[in-house]
Amino acid sequence: MTEEYEPTILAFCCNWCSYAGADLAGASKIQYPPNVIIVRAMCTGMIHPNIVMDALTNGADGVLVCGCHPGDCHYLEGNLIAEKRAEAIELMLEDFGLEPERFRLEWVSASEGKKFARIAKEMTDELRELGPSPYRT
């Protein structure tokens, strides 16, 4: 019997909003796939494209970056920096031969536990359909 493929997703969540949103999902017992590994970052503006590409070329099947909604960033414009970097990441994915579905940028507030869980499930389902990353060892 063969095992069903389960993607590994690295989720970078900003400390102030998205991490709290993911925590709310857990505290509210809203289930999302256990293959989502959450990394707390002070701000999504601090997530350099190289970090995302390193994750994707070293075994992660997908990277999810979640930050504060525009206008709500505790560092004023960190999420806008993340948005600009996401455009660069999308170009880099193509250069590395990776599908665009392997990266996702989302805005999740501290009160949006259900939204975080929905995004995690959607991305897991998309990656399950896509199959393992060609960089997965």
Secondary structure, 3 states (H helix, E strand, C coil): CCCCCCCCEEEEEECCCHHHHHHHHHHCCCCCCCCEEEEEECCHHHCCHHHHHHHHHCCCCEEEEEECCCCCCCCCCHHHHHHHHHHHHHHHHHHCCCCHHHEEEEECCCCCHHHHHHHHHHHHHHHHHHCCCCCCC
